Amino acid sequence: MIGVSKCLAGVNCTYAGKNNLQKDIKKLVEKKKAIMLCPEVLGGLPTPRTPCEIVNGRVVDQNGIDRTYEYEKGAQLALDICLKNNIKIVVLKKRSPSCGRGFIYDGTFSHTYVKGDGVFTKLLQQNGIKVYNEDEVEDVLKIIEKEK
């Protein structure tokens, strides 16, 4: 079992109320090989919601409201789901302030990227869970196939 961002499985839960469907991810969910996660929604944020980015270590929305609490709460709840289900691999949405790995938006809301990880990604890595993004789905599928 792996964990996946709900938006990658086709659920309309992005800040804009849309999804980022990856057909292979959706198939894994349909075959009951993946559990969907959305830390932002788990943390109590609505869909749609005001875009957020990480600014000086805090998650702040485009109106300047600090949403760090919701992001940290949602990350912890999503981690708990991963641990409960013995999930060792997750595929998350790149560049997200929650799920990004390697690069995230820079906090200026200008679609500029900087090196960094999202709140949920950091928590997963601290707990030994391997994080991939949607560009690495083929790699994850190969890992899953080897484990059969």
PECOR-V48382 format. One record per run of one state. SS is the DSSP state (H for helix, E for strand, L for the rest). FROM is the first residue (numbers start at 0). LEN is the number of residues. If there is no record, write none. Layout:
ss: [SS/SS]
from: [FROM/FROM]
len: [LEN/LEN]
This chain:
ss: [L/E/H/L/H/L/E/L/H/L/E/L/E/L/E/L/H/L/E/L/E/L/E/L/E/L/H/L/E/H/L]
from: [0/1/5/9/22/30/33/37/38/42/51/55/57/61/65/66/67/84/88/92/94/95/102/105/112/115/118/126/129/133/146]
len: [1/4/4/13/8/3/4/1/4/9/4/2/4/4/1/1/17/4/4/2/1/7/3/7/3/3/8/3/4/13/2]
